[in-house]
Structures are given as structure tokens and as C-alpha cells.
Amino acid sequence: QSNMERFWVMNRHCQRWRGPISVAIMTRNTVGKSTKEDLMAKLENMGCQTNKISLQVVQETAMSRKDYPVNTLRNLAMSAVQTSHMMYVDMDFWVSTELYDLLLTQHVRQQLAHDPKLAVVIPAFQLSPDTNCQPNCTAVYKDRMPSTPSDIQNLQHVTATTRGNKTLPAVGMFEIHTNPTGHNTTNYNAWFRQTPGSLLSIPCFHSGVYEPYVALRYCEQLPPRFPEQFTGYGKNKISWIWHLRRLGYVFQQLGGAFVVHFPHEHSKSKQRWSRLPKGLDDTKENPFHSNKVNITKEVLSLKRVQMDEIFVRFRNWLWTTYPSTEVRTPRCDSWIDNDSKLWSSIPIQEDPW
């Protein structure tokens, strides 16, 4: 799913993924045959095999311009899948060149056929933003984006200078500095030693905000659709992973393949999620766990509060709807409790699994 600002990335997806692609695009143009034909023509000019692409075009409205319907678009793209299995990825993550072929190896196919609730985790990396690339960073990043595991290894010895003059490896785990628990359940150290096409079990989750990209069985009942009450930025993919886990999915990471994030400025959705009223911005504290902040209507109207409260309701619904006996991927003993970071006035049920 994407808007037109990132539509150009389809060129790289077509180059790197040799299988069919289902994508949902939000456009400001009038929805209709001509718009879809125009976008398909652009895809053909990019070198894409348009007979392998299912394109869903959605017109932007005043409401969607304010609250980007991220999960609705994901579900729209998912609804057009024609294969027995699917690999989910966001537009700004580029897949490694061998991912498609590795997912089709006999061993991976056998494991997916053996367990309809197996989610194959594709480790997520990020290309570090580099202030030294100004003024043409996009061209630099395009050339630098890794396509193979050896590229990942080589880029770890290349440095990038980020804002604040911090020097970091040019590539690393996605959001390693801003959201380290979002992907650290994936065993990156083991991944570098994994044989391409091998599967390594992820026996437990280290945190409740793990949000990997996965390949999994696709049919009428599975997987569950993305909860569409989540819009814009915040908890929209984490909630889906919670649902998978509650339904009894197991997770195994794939060797020799990855997805990598292309650097870009924060989206309008993330900017809105990060926006805080005067005073609260100075405290940097969770207003629902602080005696220094009054819970006003302005606080309750914050996008971050809205998404966190929807997330709490969704989690509570999962616990009352599905028995914990179905869970096959428990919490690790080293579980990091992120509930204290939720900006919510709704009571949080204790996580029993």
C-alpha cells in the first residue's frame, strides 16, 4: 500500500521480486478506468510485467487525507491475492533479490504446507540516513540500497553521519535506535550465520511491540485481515501480529533474505502522531503515568492517545475472544513490558501469554 509519493518505488519492487504483486494506491486523481490505465502504463514504463500486477486505485478524500487508511489499503491489496501464500511488505521496504526464490525452495514450501499457521519472518534492516549526501540523497540511497546478504555485511563497515553528527553503520536492524524492541525478537546474529533458505525457530517474543514482515498461507479464513480501525501512524501492524500470535501462529526466520527500509522524511501521519500540545512536549512524559500533566480534552484528542486506546481495546478483545491455550509463541523470560508507554486511560488487561 502507498500513496503516489512513493509510487516510483514500484520500479525497484518489480526488479527484485519475480512473482506476482498486489498493490493498493491512494491517489488524488479521479478514480476510474483512465486513472488505473495511466498507472499501469507508468508501471510498464518502469519495466514491470503488468500481467503480474494487481493494482487497486483508491481516491483520496478529505477524511483519508487527514487519517491515512493504512490498514484498509493493506486489506484491499490482500483481497486481490491469487496465490496460496503471500509475502506482506510496505512500499518503502525493498526486498532482497533472492527472497522470492528462497520462499519457493522445497524446504520452505514443505514447512509452509505442513503448518498453515507458520509465519516466515523476513529480517528487516534499514539504510541509515546520511547528512553527507546532501543535496541529492535520494540518488545516493538508491545506489547504496543492499540487494544481497553480502551487501548487508559490506555496508556494516561503511559509516553514515546522521543528524546530530552521530556516526552509525550505513545499515542495521530497522529502528535500532528509535524502537529497538520492534524487531529485536528476530535473531539477527544467527541470521548472518544461517544457510540461505533455512528456517530458524523464533520460540518466544521479547516484547509486545514486535512487528516483523512475514510470508504466510493465504486463504479465506487465514490470515486475519488488518484491523481497519487503525489509521495513520501507530500500532497498525503490531495489532495484526498480536492477532496472529493469539490465533496460534508460530514464527520462523528465513536465512539469506531480508527487507530493507529506504530512508525518507517522516510521513504526515507520523508527524501528526508525534504532535504534542504546549507543556506536554516539555515534560516528555506519559501523561497517563504522570502527576505533572492534567488529562484534558486536548490530550485525549491526540492521535497517539487515540491509536493507543484503540490498541488496548483491540488487545482486550483478543483476550476475551480467543482462548490462551491456542497460543504457541509465548513471551520470553526476558519479556520487555511496553504497556507503561501506552498513552491510554483504558484499563489494560494483564497479558496471560
N, C-alpha and C positions, 0 to 999 in steps of 0.2 A: 504494500500500500504506500501511496505517496501523493504529493501534490505536484504541480507542474515544475516547481523549482528544482526538484531532484529527478525529473523525468530523464535527463541526459544520462543518468547512471545506468539506465537500461542497456546502453551500449556495452558496458562492462559486464553486466549480468549475462547478456547474450554471448559474449566472448568466453566467459568462464563456465557457464552452465550449459551442457549439451542436451539437456532434456526439455520437456515442456514447461512453460511458465504461465502462471495465472497471476494477474496483477490488477489491482483496483486503483484508479487515478481520480483525484478530485481536481476539477478544472473550473475556471471562472467562465469559460465559454458556454454557449448554449448546448445543452445535451441533445444529441441527435445523431443521425447517421453520418452527417458530414464531419462532425467532431471526431467520432470514432475512426472514420476513414482517414482523417487527417493525421491522427496519432499513429495509426497503423502504417501510414506512409512514412512517417518520421522513423518508426521502428525499422522499416525496411531499409531506409537510407542509412541507418546505424549499422546495418549488416545483420540484423536479426532475421531469423527464419520465422516469418509471421504465421506460418501454418502451425507452428508450435506454441503460439502465444494466444492466451485467452485474455482479452482486455475488457475490463468493466470501467465505464466512464460515469462519474457522478458530478452533478453540477453543484458548485459551492453556493450556499445560502448565507444569509446574514447570521443565522444561528451557527452553522458549521464553520463560518469564518472566525467566530468567537470561540467556539468549542469544537475543535477538530475531532471528527467522529472516528478516531483511530481504530477502535475495535469493530465498528460497523464495516469499515472498509476491509479490515482483515477477514471478516466473515464473508464478505462479498467475494473476495478473491478465493477464499477456501471453497465456497459453494460451486465454483466453476472447475474444481479439480476433477480430472477424469481418470486418474491413476489410482492404484491400490494403496499407495503410500505418498506422503507429501513431506517436503522439507520447507519449514517456515523460516523466513528471514525478512528483516526490514530493508527498505530500499537503500539506506546508507551503509549497509554492511555488504561487502563484496565477498563472494565465496572463493575458496581456493580452486585452482584449475582442475584438481583431481577429485574433488568432492563427489561429483555425480558418479564417476566410475567406481569409486570406493564403496558408495552406497549400493551399487549393483553387483558387488563381488558375492560369490557363493556363500561365504561365511556370514556376511551381514544379512543377506536375504533369508538364509536359513533361520537366523536368530529372530528376525522380524516376523517370519512366518510361524515360528514356534510360540511366540508370545504376542498377542495382539495389543498388549498394553506395555510394550517396550518402547521407550523414547530414547533415540540415539542422540546424544549430546554432541554438538559441534562446538569445540572450544572457541571462544570469542576473544579476539585481540583488538587493539586499537593502534592506529598510527598517531603518534604524538604530534600535536600542533607545534609548529616551529616558527618563531618570530623572525628567524634569519632568512626566511623565504620571501619576505615582502619585496615587491608588491604583487608578485604573481604566484601566490601559494597554491592555488588550485592546480596549476600545471606541475608544480614541484611534487605535490601529493600524488597526482595521477601517476607520475613516473616512479614514485617511491613505494606505492602500494604493493605489498608482497602477494605473490601468487602461489608459492610453494613453501613447504616447511623449511627448506634451506634458506629461502628469503627471510623468513622469520628469524632464524638463527643469525644470519648475517646482520640484520638490522638491529639486533640487540647490542652490537658493537659500534653502532652509529648513534651519535647523540643529537638531540633536538633541544633548542632553547625555548622554553615556554614563557608565558607572561610572568613577570616577577623574576626573570633571568634565572630560572631553575633549569638545570641541565638534566635531561632524562634520556633513557634509551629511546631510540626512534620508534620502537614498537614494544608493547607489553600487554598484559591482561587488560581487558576492557574495563575502564573506570577504576583502575587500580588505586588511584589517589582520591577520587571523589566518592566512590561507592564500592569499597573493596569486598564487602560481603555479597555483592550482587552476582559475582561469578567465582568466588574462591572455593566453592564446593567442587568445581571442576579441578581435577588433579593435573595442573599444568606441568609440574616437574615430571610426572610419569608420562605425560603426553609426548614430551621430547624424546622419550625412550621407546615409545610404542611403535610396533610394526605397523606400517600403513595397512588399513583395512581391519586391524584388530579392534576388539571391543573390550573396554575395561570397566568393570562394575563400579558404580557410584553407590556405595552401600547405605549412605545416610546423607542428610542435608546439614550443612554447618550453620545455616541461617534461614530466616523466613523471608528473605528478600532475594533468594536465588532465582535468576531469570534467564536460563540458558536458551539458546536456539536449538531446536530439535527436529529430527526426522522421525516420523511415526506412521502407523497404519491410518488409512483414511477410509471410512465407510459411513453408513447412515447414522450409526449410533456413536461412533468414535472418530476423532476425539471430540470432547465438548467444544462448543463454539465459544469464542471470546465474549466475555460479559460486556454487553454494549452500553451499560450504564456508566462505564469509564470512558471519559472523553478527554481530549487534550493530553497533558503530561501527567504521569503519576499512577503507579500501581496497575496499569492496564495489562501488562504482560505477567507480572508477578501473580496476579489473581488467577490467571489461566494455569500457571504452573502449580499453584496451590490446588486447583481443581483436579489436575492430572494426578497429583500425589494422593489426594483424598480418594480418587477412584481406583487406586491400586496400581498405578504405573510404576515401573522400575526404570532406572536410568543407567545408561552405559555410554561412556565417551568413546568416540571414534578416533583411531590413530591415523596420522598422515593427512588430516584435513582440518580446515578451520574456516571461520568467517572473520573479517577484519573491518573495523569501522573507519569510514572516510571522515577526516576532520571537517567540521563546519561550525558556523556560528550557532548559538543557541536558537532553537525554533521559537516562534511567537508563543507556542503552547508552554514551553519550559519557562520562558520569561514571565508569563502570566502566573505560572505555578510558584515561581520564586519571588514574586512581588509581595512586599510586606508593607503594612501601614507604618507611618512615622512612630517611633517609640519602640515598637516591636522589633523593628530592624536593628535597633541599637542593642537590644538585650541578647539577641542570637539564642534565645531560649525557647523551649517548647511552651507555648502559653498555657497548655493544659497541665503542665507539671511545674508551674512557677507561681510564687506568690507575688511576683513583681508585675504581673500582667493581668488586666481585667478582661474577662471574656465578653467582649462587646459584639453587637451585630456586625460590625466591620470585620472582626476576627472570624466570626462564623461564616462570613461570606467569602473568605479567602479560598481560592481554588485549591490550595494544598489541603485545607481543612475539609472541603467538600469531597475530594478524592479519598482522603484517609478515612473519613467516616463511611463512605460507600464501601471501602475495603474492609472495614471492621464488620459492617453488616453482611457483606458477602462471606467473610470467614465464618461468622456466627451461623450463617445459613448452611454452609458446608458441614459444620459440626453437627447440626441438628438433622440434616438430610441424609448424610451418608455415614454408616457405621465405621468406627475407627478400626474394626477388625479387617477391613479391606485394605488398609494401608500397608504397603510392602516396602516403603522407603521411609524409615523413621528419622527422628532427629539424631544427630551425632551427640556424643557425650560432651563435645566441645561447642555445642549449640550456642550461637550468639543471639541473644534476645533483642530484637529490634522494636518490640512493642512500645517501649518507652519513648521512641522517636515518632510515634504516630500522633498527629495533631487531631485528636478526636475526643469528643465529650461522651461518646457511647461506650458503655462498659464492654471490655474485651474479655471474652470467654478464654479460660486457660487452655492452652494448646495441649491436648492429650496425646499427641503423636509427634 
